[in-house]
Amino acid sequence: VKGGTLFFAPGTYALKKTINLSRSITLKGAGRDEVILNFGKKCRGVSMTAAGAVLEGVTISNCSVSVQNEHGGGVNMTSGTLRNCRVTSCSVYQLYSSGGGIYMTGGTVDGCEIDRCTFEGLYGLANAIRMNGGTVTNCDIHANNGGYSNGASGDAVVYLKSGTLVASKIRDNTKDATPGVHQENGTMINCLIYNNSGTSLSAGIYKTNGNTYNCTVCNCALSGDTTGISGLSQ
């Protein structure tokens, strides 16, 4: 198929192969509560490499990547648009693998829910989403708990290295490291980071560089914190 729109009827779809969106096409579901794509932990869910590719209105669930240095258990994207979807219960498992839910170097993630995602391998990063570019806007990132932890070599629910994180909620995550955002660079605007609990670096934002504007951090708890870095370590 070289273009146009394909529709998913409501239902649960058991899939065994990655959906590769390498052309300008729209795949549209009836809604993320109506269309469930269940990959049964057999493979990555979605690969997006075309600027005109759009996936919207579905749940991407139970995805897994178990190859060293391979990223994005649920979605790996260099371009395209993921809109009004849910990414849930997805993982990466091996050494240096990041982005249990989503790994992106470009493209747009808009209006999505990301929950219950993890990375399990040494030196991995980002339970929910690792951003090496692109834009994430109006997303709800929550309940991404546990997974491998080892300070800065195994931390973060959201890892922002490059790109823009806008108007999103990072909430109710628990991790033995940063359960909020590790901002290595990039830009974060109008985000709400709350009710996260962790044990090292910071429970809200662990910031080493980049720009942060008009964000609110509240009710984030770092165990054993005696220096006031539960909300923000800069």
Secondary structure by P-SEA (a helix, b strand, c coil): ccbbbbbbcbbbbbbccccccccbbbbbcccccccccccccccccbbbccccbbbccccccbbbbcccccccccbbbcbbbbcccccccccccccccccccccccbbbbcbbbbcbbbbcccccccccbbbcbbbbcccccccccccccccccccccbbbcbbbbcccccccccccccccccccbbbbcbbbbccccccccccccccccccccccccccccccccccccccccc
